Amino acid sequence: MSISNTGNVSPDASQRRLGRAVLFLQQQAPLITNNVVRADIETLLLTGSAMDLAARLKGFGRIDRPELVRQFARQSGVPERQLHSQVLPVLKQADVIDYKVDIDGGLTHLEEFVGVTGNVIAQTFRVLDKLGPTNAELALLHSIEIASWAPLTQAQHLDQITRRGLKESEALEGLKYSLAVSINQRISSTDLNEQVVFNPHVWGTSQVSIAKFLRDLPPNERDALLGICEGATKRPGSTIERLGGDASIVKSARKVGLIQAATVKSSTGGRNLSQTYVFSPLIQTEDDQATTTEALHFRKLFLAHILFGKEKAQAGYGRIVSPVALVSKLLRTGAVGPATNIGTDYHMLEAAGVVQVQESSGGRAFLKLIKEDIVRDGLDWLNASLGNTPSGVGSADVLKLENVPGTFVNPERDRAALSDDGASHEILSSAVLELRKEAQRAVTHQSPFSR
């Protein structure tokens, strides 16, 4: 079956659905531990990794330092051999990037067109189309998308997949994969006398798990939790402590996907610091915006780190006094600094390509803006989180920044309750330092061997 053969669904709508589902699967990819399943959905995982790399490159324009591309590829989990043999070629075929190689096949320069030749979802579909997924993989994507907007009985769910031009056996296989990767869930409904399939991580009007969860709460706890949900919608990035509520109830709400939580962690001055920020699933960006890299949590990543710098910094080490003013200046001038802590505070944002750290004299550094759309949308959320209005935005002439956030736990990992991996974090920190060096060389066109 052709990837564009979508039964009763228009080609444009189907492309948006499939592209969005790939990005959704990419969020869950690190949690898929079944090797057989990973092998069976290899094309989808490769598409997601390729677009994750493209999203990190967005805003850099032309890159003349091949090592910078390789370092971003490492952050996306793309080995160097696969980068050259599969990822770069398919991104070029899909008109997401262009690049040149020398006579030995080595990369000489790369130019990115992320969000330029189409929005991110459209570009994701083009990459998927070039790679040629199997029908079972297409069925998985349709299963993810269908379950994200409506909880249906299993028969209805499978019927929706077959209407997109797939066989019943392929639809069932796709559903099984969606359950195996823990994106969709299936529970028995005594009222319907049938199993119900739904996506627990996406807000819906009648999700079975959320409805059951709320139904089983005492009235006072239910009212308190709905108040928390309302607060998370009005003020994205609010802390759990600020929203209030019983800790066990809030934890259960996070598990079923009623609210999303992201945690920033840091180890500074001999103390382990962490802060959890709460978001509502209702604040996701629209499909057709180029800022769909929100699917990769860049905006949550940015907002959580800025708020962490205001709320959890140790006294005497520098603290963001006015987050809105700082972010506004970053957007207005394209850079803030110099400041000493800029060189150590933004590991995760650098790895995502949202900002770039450029070293200055005296151990200080500038923070350079790369992904303007992420930061601009993040400013809107920041104002909402702090209860500000645009008219209250001032200027930041003196930068006071926070100590290094070392780890970011996104909503998927929060729900999975994964423990910290010290060895992985050490590798990540080392990779980010190399990434920073290459970004600096790319800006100044330095040779890695120059003195």
Number of C-alpha atoms within 10 A of each C-alpha: 12 12 19 15 14 20 14 11 14 12 14 11 11 20 23 20 20 25 26 24 27 28 28 20 23 22 20 15 18 12 14 14 11 10 8 9 13 16 10 14 18 15 17 27 21 20 28 25 22 26 29 25 27 29 26 26 27 23 21 20 14 16 20 18 22 16 21 21 25 20 24 24 24 19 22 20 15 21 14 15 9 12 19 17 10 15 24 22 15 22 27 17 14 21 18 26 22 17 17 12 13 9 7 6 9 11 19 14 17 21 19 23 22 24 21 13 14 17 19 27 28 23 25 28 25 22 26 28 18 14 18 15 19 18 19 22 23 27 31 30 26 27 31 27 23 22 25 22 16 19 24 21 20 19 13 13 22 26 16 18 27 20 15 20 20 22 18 15 13 20 28 23 18 25 28 17 24 23 18 15 19 17 24 24 20 19 14 14 12 8 6 9 9 14 16 22 28 31 28 23 24 22 20 19 10 14 25 22 20 19 12 11 16 18 11 11 13 9 11 8 15 16 13 17 23 13 15 22 23 14 20 26 20 17 21 25 27 24 23 19 13 11 19 14 15 12 11 9 16 20 16 15 20 20 20 18 23 27 26 25 28 23 22 24 20 20 14 15 10 6 9 9 17 16 19 20 26 28 26 23 18 14 13 15 15 10 17 14 14 18 22 24 24 19 22 19 18 25 25 26 23 23 25 27 26 23 24 28 24 19 15 19 21 16 8 7 13 18 21 22 17 17 24 26 19 26 23 20 18 21 20 12 10 15 20 23 22 20 21 20 22 26 23 17 21 24 27 24 21 21 24 25 25 27 25 26 25 22 19 14 9 9 12 16 20 19 22 18 23 22 22 17 17 23 23 16 16 23 23 16 21 26 18 18 21 15 10 14 12 12 6 9 17 13 13 18 11 13 21 21 25 28 24 23 26 21 19 23 18 21 24 22 18 19 20 11 11 11 8 11 8 9 9 10 13 12 10 19 17 12 18 23 17 15 26 21 17 23 24 18 18 18 13 10 13 13 11 11 5 5 5
